[in-house]
Each structure stands twice: as structure tokens, then as C-alpha cells.
Amino acid sequence: MTSSCLNCKMFTARKTLATFCRRLSAQRSPLAAIHSFTATNEAVLGYEAGSPERKELEEKIKFYDSQVHDVPIVIGDEEIRNNDVRYQVRPFDHQNKLAKYYYADKGVLEKAIKVSQEAHSAWERVPLEEKSDIFLRAADLTEIHIHAYDK
């Protein structure tokens, strides 16, 4: 890597950090108000032959192998299905369909852009402490959702 390329990357990193710091300082909630928490990892499962987690995994694989899954376009809270259907095949078996999805045309893409810009504007107005709470809640929901698939 040349020194000019490295200097360019360092400048970009500094600029990004400065922008982030300005945005943080512009928030109504001070950084110190963010709730502290301790991150803990879940137990690492071995998936050895005959283990309960291995049996559950094999059952899930059989379930997903047994059907073609419908994957709609999701924009905001709306699920969109249209007549332009495409299929995702298994990478190791191109004759076997894994999922059915829908191709987004120009109108769908424009709607997605509009909805995402509206969501971005709303998100920018959320105080930093509330954003922190949202991310922690999302992490909890993700953990609950993952364990729901274990059953």
C-alpha cells in the first residue's frame, strides 16, 4: 500500500470519526446517559452426533428441505408479491428450488427508497439514549427469535 493511499484512508477515517462525534454531541441525551450493560456470550454447542442440538438441527434441515419457501418483498410493514416470480436454487443442487421470491420493478424500488428516506428522517430525530435502548431490545428479540427456532 502506498503512503498516499494510506494517507487518503486515514483522512477518510478521521473525517468519518469527526462526523460521528459531531452527531453525538448534537444529540439531546449526553453520552454518559446511555445505560451500561454487560455483554455475555451464550453457551457454545458442540452438535456432536446424538446430541439434542444435533437432532434439532437435523429436524430443521428436513423441514426446510421439504418445501419451497415464499420470500416476499418487504417495504415498511407491507409484504409485496407480484407476478414476476423468481426462484433461488440450492447451490449444490440446481434442480432443487429452495425459495420463491419476487422481482422488484422500478415502482417497487421507488417506493422502497421513499419509505427508507422517511424512516431515516424519523430515526435521526430519536435521542441517542432511546436508540441505545432500541438496539438492546432488538438484541433481546433476536435471541428470543433464534431460540424459538430451536423448539
C-alpha positions in Angstrom: 0.0 0.0 0.0 1.5 3.4 -0.9 1.8 6.2 1.6 -0.6 8.4 -0.4 -3.2 5.7 -0.4 -2.7 5.2 3.4 -2.9 8.9 4.0 -6.2 9.0 2.0 -7.6 6.2 4.1 -6.5 7.9 7.3 -8.1 11.2 6.2 -11.4 9.4 5.4 -11.3 7.6 8.8 -10.7 10.9 10.6 -13.5 12.6 8.7 -15.9 9.8 9.5 -14.9 9.9 13.2 -15.3 13.7 13.3 -18.8 13.5 11.7 -19.8 10.8 14.1 -18.6 12.9 17.1 -20.5 16.0 15.8 -23.6 13.9 15.5 -23.2 12.5 19.0 -22.7 16.0 20.5 -25.7 17.2 18.7 -28.0 14.7 20.4 -30.1 15.9 23.4 -29.0 13.0 25.6 -25.4 13.1 26.8 -23.3 10.0 26.0 -23.0 9.3 29.8 -26.7 8.8 30.0 -26.5 5.6 27.9 -27.3 2.6 30.1 -24.3 0.4 30.7 -24.6 -3.3 30.2 -22.5 -6.4 30.3 -22.4 -8.5 27.2 -22.4 -12.2 27.8 -22.0 -14.9 25.2 -24.3 -17.9 25.0 -23.0 -21.4 25.5 -21.3 -22.8 22.5 -23.0 -26.0 21.4 -20.9 -28.9 20.0 -23.5 -30.5 17.7 -21.9 -33.9 18.3 -23.7 -37.0 16.9 -26.6 -37.9 19.1 -26.7 -34.6 21.0 -30.1 -32.8 21.4 -28.9 -29.8 19.4 -27.8 -32.0 16.6 -31.2 -33.7 16.5 -33.0 -30.4 16.5 -30.7 -29.1 13.7 -31.4 -32.2 11.5 -35.1 -31.8 12.1 -35.0 -28.2 10.9 -32.9 -29.1 7.8 -35.6 -31.7 7.0 -38.3 -29.1 7.4 -36.6 -26.6 5.1 -35.8 -29.3 2.6 -39.4 -30.3 2.4 -40.8 -27.2 0.8 -40.1 -24.1 -1.4 -40.2 -21.1 0.9 -42.0 -17.9 -0.1 -39.9 -14.7 0.4 -42.0 -11.6 -0.3 -40.6 -8.1 -0.9 -41.0 -6.2 2.4 -41.2 -2.4 2.4 -42.0 -0.9 5.7 -44.8 -3.0 7.2 -46.1 -4.2 3.8 -45.4 -7.5 2.1 -45.4 -7.3 -1.7 -45.9 -10.2 -4.0 -46.2 -9.7 -7.8 -46.4 -11.8 -10.9 -42.6 -11.6 -11.6 -41.6 -14.7 -9.6 -38.0 -16.0 -9.5 -36.5 -19.0 -7.7 -33.4 -19.4 -5.6 -32.0 -22.9 -6.2 -29.8 -24.8 -3.9 -26.1 -24.1 -4.6 -25.2 -27.8 -4.6 -28.4 -28.9 -6.5 -29.5 -26.5 -9.2 -32.6 -28.7 -10.0 -33.9 -28.2 -6.4 -35.7 -24.9 -5.6 -35.1 -23.5 -2.1 -37.1 -20.3 -2.2 -39.5 -18.3 -4.3 -39.0 -14.6 -4.4 -40.4 -11.6 -6.3 -38.6 -9.3 -8.7 -38.8 -5.7 -7.7 -39.7 -3.4 -10.6 -39.0 0.4 -10.8 -42.2 1.3 -9.0 -41.4 -1.0 -6.1 -37.8 0.3 -5.9 -39.0 3.9 -5.8 -41.5 3.1 -3.1 -38.7 1.4 -1.1 -36.4 4.4 -1.4 -39.2 6.8 -0.3 -40.1 4.6 2.7 -36.4 4.3 3.7 -35.8 8.1 3.4 -38.9 8.7 5.7 -37.6 6.1 8.2 -34.1 7.7 8.1 -35.6 11.2 8.9 -37.6 9.8 11.8 -34.5 7.8 13.1 -32.4 11.0 13.0 -34.8 12.6 15.5 -34.6 9.8 18.0 -32.4 10.7 21.0 -29.2 8.7 21.5 -30.3 7.0 24.8 -33.5 5.8 23.1 -31.5 4.5 20.1 -29.4 2.5 22.6 -32.5 1.1 24.2 -33.9 0.1 20.8 -30.7 -1.8 19.9 -30.6 -3.6 23.2 -34.3 -4.6 22.8 -33.6 -5.8 19.2 -30.7 -7.9 20.5 -33.1 -9.5 23.1 -35.7 -10.1 20.4 -33.2 -11.7 18.1 -32.1 -14.1 20.9 -35.7 -15.0 21.6 -36.4 -15.5 17.9 -33.4 -17.7 17.4 -34.3 -19.9 20.4 -37.9 -20.1 19.0 -36.4 -22.0 16.1 -34.7 -24.4 18.4 -38.0 -25.8 19.6 
